[in-house]
Amino acid sequence: MSTLKRVFGFDRLRPGQEAVISAVLACLAVNPDYRHGGRGDELLKRIEARARAQGIKTLFVLTTRTAHWFRERGFEPSSVERMPTARASLYNYQRNSKVFEKTL
């Protein structure tokens, strides 16, 4: 079973959807037992490399607790309005996630 099917419940994306899904990083987490070993940095580098390979020019992140971590890695404060329209329409204002973006 493909990751797309397992995670999102369908086999393929419609035209234009891949860029939307690939351009917004909603979660990056490292198990507490493995923190402080550079694993978060390594994950982010791989995500950024994969996004570049797919032609993504801007990577957005949403965070409620680690704004400083993303700022230290080159992300700049942004807004919901700058995110891809399909993703922005799903933004949960009750969570009050901070939006950041990075040009790749």
Helices and strands as residue ranges (DSSP letters): H 3-8, H 17-23, E 24-25, G 32-34, H 39-53, E 58-63, H 67-72, E 76-77, G 80-82, H 85-88, E 98-103
